């Protein structure tokens, strides 16, 4: 049986999700929280996008010491090499930076 209200509500929900992602992309572009983001050692993607992951223990991508949580790099290495603690990528999102 066709229920028009369910379809209308689903449409409103889709519009709401789309608006949220557009706002998030705008925040990534303008980076209004850059100082806080860099202080926490997150790249734009990992800072502004919601992240779902599993807390577990694994070796740091840089120094191989154990790190726990939804991170791939320890805080010390992230700050020393300007890496994102969560994904391990360049903090400024430069895949072709000269020195890693």
ABEGO torsion letter per residue (X at the ends): XBBAAAAAAAAAAAAAAAAAAAAAAAAAAAGAAAAAAAAAGBBAAAAABBBBBBBBBBBBAAAGBBBBEABABBAAAAAAAGBBAAAGBBAAGBAABABX
